[in-house]
Amino acid sequence: MEVVLRKYGNSTVAVLPPPVLRELGVTAGQSMTLETTSDGKIVLARKRKYALKDMIAQCDPKARPPADLDLWEAARPVGQEAW
């Protein structure tokens, strides 16, 4: 599929046809992520929404805390921190 780039104010936009928007399940105004590959391809994807319960479900409750956690907890304020 060929897409023509158009000038829109100080920006350049790529207009996506309605069938592509439907296939991606996106609408105008929705946030997307855009990445480029080393061979010049553009990867456009729906921005993922994170839910706290899903992120917590990925955690290992038996995992050991980071080795430097004690250093952080014992550190004294060095600036204008309020404790």
C-alpha positions, 0 to 999 in steps of 0.5 A: 500500500502506498501512503503519501506524506502531507504537510500539516503546519510545521509537521509532516503526516502520513494519512492512514486509510480507514481500512488500515485503522479498522484492521489496527483497531485504532481511531483518530487521536489515539496514542501510538508508538512508532519505531524505525528499523535499521533497514528503514522500516516503520513499525507503528503499534497501538500504545499498550495500556498497563494495569497495576494488577497485571504488572504485579502478577508478573512479579516474583513475590519470593524474589530477593530485594536488590543488594543495594536496598539497605544503602538506600534505606540508610542514606541521609537526605542531602538536599531539601528532601522532606522526611 
